[in-house]
Amino acid sequence: LHEINAFRPVKGNRASWAARNTKGRAGLIALGSLLVAMEANMFVLTTKSNWSTLMNHLRTQIIDPRCQNCTQMIDLRPGIF
């Protein structure tokens, strides 16, 4: 995360700008973070966040069926789910 701090927007979502200026590295780092996060058994999420909703869907649709519901999740800020 430290190496992409210069590309973090001050306000708003400037993902396309960051992707262009890091030549895709920002996206690669985000996917790497997702892979590491999905190794957990316990999740603290906020499903109002798109990123947390993605993680929760991966957890319930991919991981839990393979490990007989071995994960748990606490939702700090419930969204429409």
C-alpha positions as CSV (number, residue, x, y, z in Angstrom):
1,L,0.0,0.0,0.0
2,H,2.9,2.4,0.7
3,E,4.1,2.4,-2.8
4,I,0.7,3.5,-4.3
5,N,0.0,6.2,-1.7
6,A,1.0,8.9,-4.3
7,F,-1.9,7.6,-6.5
8,R,-4.6,7.7,-3.9
9,P,-7.2,10.3,-4.7
10,V,-7.8,13.2,-2.2
11,K,-11.5,12.9,-2.8
12,G,-13.8,10.9,-5.0
13,N,-13.1,7.7,-7.0
14,R,-10.2,8.1,-9.4
15,A,-9.6,4.4,-10.0
16,S,-9.2,4.9,-13.8
17,W,-6.6,7.7,-13.2
18,A,-4.7,5.5,-10.7
19,A,-4.9,2.5,-13.1
20,R,-3.4,4.5,-15.9
21,N,-0.7,6.1,-13.8
22,T,0.4,2.9,-12.2
23,K,0.2,0.9,-15.4
24,G,-2.3,-1.5,-13.8
25,R,-0.2,-2.0,-10.7
26,A,-2.9,-0.6,-8.4
27,G,-5.3,-3.2,-9.6
28,L,-2.8,-6.0,-9.2
29,I,-2.1,-4.9,-5.6
30,A,-5.9,-4.9,-4.9
31,L,-6.3,-8.4,-6.3
32,G,-3.4,-9.6,-4.3
33,S,-4.9,-8.1,-1.2
34,L,-8.2,-9.9,-2.0
35,L,-6.5,-13.2,-2.4
36,V,-4.7,-12.9,1.0
37,A,-7.9,-11.7,2.7
38,M,-9.9,-14.7,1.4
39,E,-7.6,-17.1,3.3
40,A,-9.3,-16.0,6.5
41,N,-12.0,-17.9,8.4
42,M,-13.4,-14.9,10.2
43,F,-14.4,-11.7,8.4
44,V,-15.2,-8.2,9.7
45,L,-17.0,-6.5,6.8
46,T,-19.3,-3.6,6.0
47,T,-21.7,-4.7,3.3
48,K,-22.5,-1.1,2.4
49,S,-19.0,-1.2,0.8
50,N,-18.8,-2.7,-2.7
51,W,-15.5,-4.3,-1.8
52,S,-16.9,-6.0,1.3
53,T,-20.0,-7.2,-0.6
54,L,-17.6,-8.8,-3.2
55,M,-15.7,-10.5,-0.4
56,N,-18.9,-11.7,1.3
57,H,-20.2,-13.1,-2.0
58,L,-16.9,-15.0,-2.6
59,R,-17.1,-16.2,1.0
60,T,-20.6,-17.5,0.8
61,Q,-20.7,-18.8,-2.8
62,I,-17.1,-20.2,-3.2
63,I,-15.4,-20.8,0.1
64,D,-18.2,-22.0,2.4
65,P,-19.5,-24.7,0.1
66,R,-16.0,-26.1,-0.2
67,C,-15.3,-26.2,3.5
68,Q,-18.8,-27.0,4.9
69,N,-19.5,-23.4,6.1
70,C,-16.2,-22.9,7.9
71,T,-16.3,-19.1,7.8
72,Q,-18.0,-16.4,9.9
73,M,-18.8,-12.8,9.2
74,I,-19.6,-9.8,11.3
75,D,-21.2,-6.9,9.4
76,L,-20.3,-3.5,11.0
77,R,-22.6,-1.5,8.7
78,P,-25.3,-3.6,7.0
79,G,-26.3,-2.7,3.5
80,I,-29.0,-4.3,1.3
81,F,-27.9,-7.9,1.3
